[in-house]
């Protein structure tokens, strides 16, 4: 009598692995999760839950802004994330920039983003979600607006 074949544990494909800046190919490769594994699986849900825990652990609004800018950038694949805050006159100022420790308020790019938001505020309610195309708010010669 022959022995029955040993049952293999089922393998489940999880969500696509987060993109690493050095590997475009890995962005398309799904992560493999073993159903019997005791190791924590690298799934999208776990990433979101870890992100929530990190946000909740922030000790100040500045720390929360830093986490939001940098972690959302990883999640979305954006080149740069800017966090702005309105002052008492509803003038928006850049408070946090992803991958930047200290925001220099007189830096050209910071002044450009603040002017862009001010111009947008003339046409739309900034308190609501607004979808826009960057070139519509830029000078025709703006190199950044033409990058894709």
ChimeraX attribute file (.defattr): number of C-alpha atoms within 10 A of each C-alpha:
attribute: neighborCount
match mode: 1-to-1
recipient: residues
	/A:1	3
	/A:2	4
	/A:3	5
	/A:4	6
	/A:5	6
	/A:6	6
	/A:7	6
	/A:8	7
	/A:9	10
	/A:10	9
	/A:11	12
	/A:12	12
	/A:13	13
	/A:14	17
	/A:15	16
	/A:16	16
	/A:17	16
	/A:18	20
	/A:19	17
	/A:20	12
	/A:21	10
	/A:22	8
	/A:23	9
	/A:24	10
	/A:25	9
	/A:26	15
	/A:27	15
	/A:28	13
	/A:29	15
	/A:30	15
	/A:31	18
	/A:32	16
	/A:33	18
	/A:34	16
	/A:35	12
	/A:36	10
	/A:37	10
	/A:38	7
	/A:39	8
	/A:40	9
	/A:41	16
	/A:42	16
	/A:43	18
	/A:44	15
	/A:45	12
	/A:46	12
	/A:47	14
	/A:48	12
	/A:49	11
	/A:50	12
	/A:51	17
	/A:52	11
	/A:53	11
	/A:54	14
	/A:55	18
	/A:56	10
	/A:57	12
	/A:58	14
	/A:59	9
	/A:60	9
	/A:61	10
	/A:62	12
	/A:63	14
	/A:64	16
	/A:65	20
	/A:66	23
	/A:67	19
	/A:68	21
	/A:69	20
	/A:70	19
	/A:71	17
	/A:72	16
	/A:73	17
	/A:74	18
	/A:75	14
	/A:76	11
	/A:77	14
	/A:78	11
	/A:79	9
	/A:80	14
	/A:81	19
	/A:82	19
	/A:83	15
	/A:84	17
	/A:85	12
	/A:86	13
	/A:87	9
	/A:88	7
	/A:89	6
	/A:90	12
	/A:91	13
	/A:92	19
	/A:93	20
	/A:94	18
	/A:95	18
	/A:96	25
	/A:97	21
	/A:98	22
	/A:99	13
	/A:100	12
	/A:101	9
	/A:102	9
	/A:103	13
	/A:104	15
	/A:105	13
	/A:106	9
	/A:107	9
	/A:108	10
	/A:109	11
	/A:110	18
	/A:111	15
	/A:112	13
	/A:113	16
	/A:114	19
	/A:115	16
	/A:116	14
	/A:117	18
	/A:118	16
	/A:119	13
	/A:120	16
	/A:121	15
	/A:122	9
	/A:123	8
	/A:124	11
	/A:125	10
	/A:126	15
	/A:127	9
	/A:128	7
	/A:129	8
	/A:130	9
	/A:131	6
	/A:132	9
	/A:133	8
	/A:134	11
	/A:135	15
	/A:136	10
	/A:137	15
	/A:138	17
	/A:139	9
	/A:140	10
	/A:141	9
	/A:142	11
	/A:143	10
	/A:144	10
	/A:145	15
	/A:146	11
	/A:147	7
	/A:148	4
